[in-house]
């Protein structure tokens, strides 16, 4: 039985080991373990081990030593997190990959089972954009009439879709994939008809196609690339088209209708809709007001006035724009509450993360702090990026962040939002998991706000 002195000495050694892991002192950590190897999986009162502290602070050498010494990477702390969970949360992908791939070997293999980054709705796609093909006008022209080429049709920024799966309660909504013979009569009829090259089907689709053809390209397939185009037609064409394709319809209004699409098709629509929206909004040269012509597969507008300044050098007025928006999960200083707000236009009872546009010359961190203080009167300290989401309404990039508040009093600016409250971890968890919406509800899982809330729920409040 250990004496009090021995217990204190043992506890001091555990604390030293954890400190060495936390600060990245690999040499002293290794020396301590060589003297007392039994300490390797010792946990602090909060359940944290040396491996967790090394993963928390991004110390690769510490993590490697601990793994080589045979530590248990499956242990969880009192917040039910492993070292892998902690490394992923803090964005140390190289350490997360190391922890995810250990299978008993001394030097883990970094080349397989890599930890995936966050994947938000509208962020996945079926296509490789193949940007180098945008300037190859001969290739684009040839692909437009190729029999394997896929067209997706838009009217007023709404994609043409079809519904299937009638056996299920809610029919599955999918893009209506057309071919040149289906759309050729609607191309180049008016100035409203805009054609955008979206890319080619990702390589694994092409490998499958080649394998099915006996490992060789069939005659007429040329490079074997299946191109995709988006075609926006004038307001008169949709009715004519629907008469010929009764099983198809244009999906609108965009919200929440676009959230019905399969994830990878939603990413294609996000790309197409954003570029088409740019063409709709910027019909003339922003520099001099003259007419423009569309080039580079729909990704550039060139002014037709010979002496326009936009023709000299590279100008962002000539290319599609993306508007950065910060969206933040604001965490109370106690770690167990989060700040959610609502606007008047929201459905009754819906609360979500605060958000706002990034201003010129402003960092993401400063935009988060400014927007939270403007809208809710709460001051924010530390800001951490989590993930992002394209949002084609019409062309934003939602930059998802966690923000730690340093003040708690809420002073709502009614010109900005209608209301804001601190919600407990239990309240948010109940809404996310049990769908208890008696008091309030949050956006659906396709929205990055929903994913930020889930991310916070899975966090250790003391991280």
Residue pairs with C-beta under 8 A, 6 or more apart in sequence:
2 10
13 32
13 36
13 39
14 39
14 42
14 44
15 44
16 32
17 29
17 32
17 33
17 39
17 42
17 50
18 44
18 48
18 49
18 50
18 53
19 25
20 26
20 28
20 29
20 32
20 50
20 62
21 29
21 50
21 51
21 53
21 54
21 57
21 59
21 62
21 66
22 53
22 54
22 56
22 57
23 57
23 59
24 54
24 57
24 59
24 61
24 62
26 59
26 61
26 62
26 65
29 50
29 62
29 65
29 66
30 65
32 39
33 39
33 40
33 65
33 69
37 69
39 50
40 50
40 66
40 69
40 70
40 71
41 49
41 71
41 72
41 75
42 49
42 50
43 49
43 75
43 77
46 77
46 78
46 462
47 75
47 76
47 77
47 78
47 79
48 77
49 71
49 72
49 75
49 77
49 83
50 62
50 66
50 71
51 63
51 66
51 67
51 71
51 73
51 75
51 83
52 75
52 77
52 81
52 82
52 83
52 86
54 62
54 63
54 66
54 83
54 95
55 63
55 83
55 84
55 86
55 87
55 90
55 92
55 95
55 96
55 99
56 86
56 87
56 90
56 463
58 87
58 90
58 92
58 95
60 94
60 95
60 98
63 83
63 95
63 98
63 99
64 98
67 73
67 98
67 99
67 102
67 108
68 106
73 82
73 83
73 84
73 99
73 102
74 82
75 82
75 83
76 82
77 460
79 459
79 460
79 461
79 462
81 89
81 458
81 460
82 99
83 99
84 96
84 99
84 100
84 115
85 458
86 460
86 463
87 93
87 95
87 96
87 99
88 96
88 115
89 455
89 459
89 463
90 463
91 385
93 114
93 115
93 117
94 110
96 115
97 108
97 110
97 113
97 114
97 115
98 108
98 110
100 113
100 114
100 115
101 108
101 109
101 110
101 112
101 113
102 108
117 387
118 386
118 387
118 451
119 263
120 387
120 388
120 389
120 400
120 448
120 451
121 259
121 263
121 266
121 389
121 445
121 446
121 447
122 266
122 267
122 269
122 270
122 389
122 390
122 391
122 392
122 446
123 267
123 270
123 388
123 389
123 390
124 263
124 264
124 266
124 267
125 199
125 202
125 264
125 267
125 268
125 271
126 201
126 202
126 205
126 228
126 264
126 265
126 267
126 268
127 198
127 199
127 200
127 201
127 202
127 228
127 267
127 268
127 271
128 199
128 200
128 201
128 202
128 203
129 198
129 199
129 271
130 199
130 200
130 225
133 139
133 140
133 197
133 200
133 297
134 140
134 197
134 296
134 297
134 298
134 299
135 296
135 297
140 197
140 297
142 222
143 149
143 197
143 225
143 227
143 229
144 180
144 195
144 229
145 180
145 184
146 180
146 220
146 222
146 227
147 179
147 180
147 220
148 179
148 221
148 226
148 227
149 179
149 180
149 226
149 227
149 228
149 229
150 177
150 178
150 179
150 201
150 226
150 227
150 228
150 229
151 177
151 178
151 179
151 180
151 182
151 183
151 228
151 229
151 230
151 231
152 159
152 160
152 175
152 176
152 177
152 178
152 198
152 228
152 229
152 230
152 231
152 268
152 269
152 272
153 159
153 160
153 176
153 178
153 183
153 186
153 230
153 231
153 232
153 233
153 241
154 160
154 230
154 231
154 232
154 233
154 250
154 272
154 273
154 276
155 232
155 233
155 235
155 237
155 238
155 250
156 235
156 250
156 252
157 232
157 254
157 273
157 276
157 277
157 280
157 394
158 250
158 251
158 252
158 254
158 257
159 175
159 176
159 250
159 251
159 258
159 269
159 272
159 273
160 175
160 176
160 178
160 241
160 245
160 248
160 249
160 250
160 251
161 173
161 174
161 175
161 176
161 248
161 249
161 250
161 251
161 261
162 173
162 174
162 175
162 176
162 247
162 248
162 249
163 171
163 172
163 173
163 174
163 247
164 171
164 172
164 174
165 171
165 172
172 262
173 251
173 260
173 261
174 261
174 262
174 265
175 261
175 265
175 268
175 269
176 245
176 248
182 245
183 231
186 193
186 231
186 233
186 237
186 241
187 193
187 195
187 231
189 233
189 234
189 237
190 234
192 232
192 233
192 234
192 235
193 231
193 232
193 233
193 234
193 237
194 231
194 232
194 276
194 279
194 294
194 298
195 229
195 230
195 231
195 232
195 298
196 229
196 230
196 231
196 232
196 272
196 275
196 276
196 297
196 298
196 299
197 227
197 228
197 229
197 297
197 298
197 299
198 228
198 229
198 230
198 268
198 271
198 272
199 227
199 228
199 271
200 206
200 225
200 226
200 227
200 228
201 225
201 226
201 228
205 226
206 224
206 225
206 226
209 224
209 226
210 216
210 217
210 224
217 223
217 224
228 268
230 272
230 275
230 276
230 298
232 276
232 279
233 241
238 250
241 248
242 248
242 249
251 257
251 258
251 260
251 261
254 273
254 392
254 393
255 393
256 444
258 266
258 269
258 392
259 266
259 444
259 446
261 269
266 446
267 390
269 392
270 390
270 391
270 392
271 390
271 392
273 392
273 394
273 395
274 320
274 322
274 390
274 392
274 394
274 395
275 298
275 299
275 320
275 395
277 392
277 394
277 395
278 320
278 321
278 394
278 395
279 294
279 298
279 301
281 394
282 301
282 317
283 292
284 290
284 291
284 292
285 291
285 292
285 301
285 303
285 304
285 305
285 308
285 310
285 317
286 310
286 317
287 303
287 308
287 309
287 310
287 315
287 317
288 303
288 305
288 308
288 309
288 310
290 303
290 304
290 305
290 308
291 303
291 304
292 301
292 302
292 303
292 304
293 301
293 302
293 304
294 300
294 301
295 301
295 302
299 319
299 320
300 318
300 319
301 318
301 319
302 311
302 318
303 310
303 311
303 318
309 315
310 317
310 318
320 395
321 395
322 395
322 396
322 397
323 357
323 395
323 396
323 397
324 357
324 358
324 364
324 396
324 397
324 399
325 355
325 356
325 357
325 358
325 391
325 396
325 397
325 398
325 399
326 355
326 356
326 357
326 358
326 364
326 367
326 368
326 371
326 399
326 401
327 353
327 354
327 355
327 398
327 399
327 400
327 401
327 448
327 449
327 452
328 353
328 354
328 355
328 368
328 371
328 372
328 380
328 383
328 400
328 401
328 402
328 403
328 452
329 338
329 353
329 386
329 400
329 401
329 402
329 403
329 449
329 452
329 453
329 455
329 456
330 338
330 339
330 353
330 354
330 372
330 376
330 378
330 380
330 403
330 404
330 405
331 337
331 338
331 339
331 402
331 403
331 404
331 405
331 456
332 338
332 339
332 405
332 408
332 422
333 404
333 405
333 406
333 408
334 461
335 461
335 462
336 424
336 425
336 461
337 422
337 423
337 424
337 425
338 422
338 423
338 425
338 428
338 453
338 456
339 354
339 372
339 376
339 378
339 405
339 410
339 420
339 421
339 422
339 423
340 351
340 352
340 353
340 354
340 420
340 421
340 423
340 428
340 440
340 442
341 351
341 352
341 353
341 354
341 375
341 376
341 412
341 417
341 418
341 419
341 420
341 421
342 350
342 351
342 352
342 417
342 418
342 419
342 420
343 417
343 418
344 418
346 352
346 418
349 437
349 439
349 440
349 441
350 440
350 441
350 442
350 443
351 419
351 421
351 423
351 440
351 441
351 442
352 442
352 443
352 447
352 449
353 449
353 452
353 453
354 371
354 372
354 375
354 376
354 417
354 420
355 371
355 398
355 449
356 367
356 370
356 371
356 374
356 375
357 367
358 364
358 367
358 399
359 367
359 370
362 370
364 383
364 385
364 399
364 401
365 383
365 401
368 380
368 383
368 401
368 403
369 379
369 380
369 383
369 403
372 378
372 379
372 380
372 403
372 405
373 379
373 380
374 413
374 416
375 412
375 413
375 416
375 417
375 420
376 410
376 411
376 412
376 413
376 417
376 420
377 409
377 410
377 411
377 412
377 413
378 405
378 407
378 408
378 409
378 410
379 405
379 406
379 407
380 403
380 404
380 405
380 406
381 403
381 404
381 405
381 406
382 403
382 404
383 401
383 402
383 403
383 404
384 401
384 402
384 403
385 399
385 400
385 401
386 400
386 401
386 402
386 452
386 455
387 400
387 448
387 451
388 397
388 398
388 399
388 400
388 448
389 397
389 398
389 400
389 447
389 448
390 396
390 397
390 398
391 397
391 398
391 448
398 448
400 448
400 451
400 452
402 452
402 455
402 456
408 422
410 420
410 421
410 422
412 418
412 419
412 420
423 440
425 456
425 457
425 461
427 439
427 440
428 442
428 453
428 456
428 457
429 457
430 436
431 437
431 440
431 441
431 442
432 442
432 450
432 453
432 454
432 457
442 449
442 450
442 453
443 449
443 450
444 450
445 451
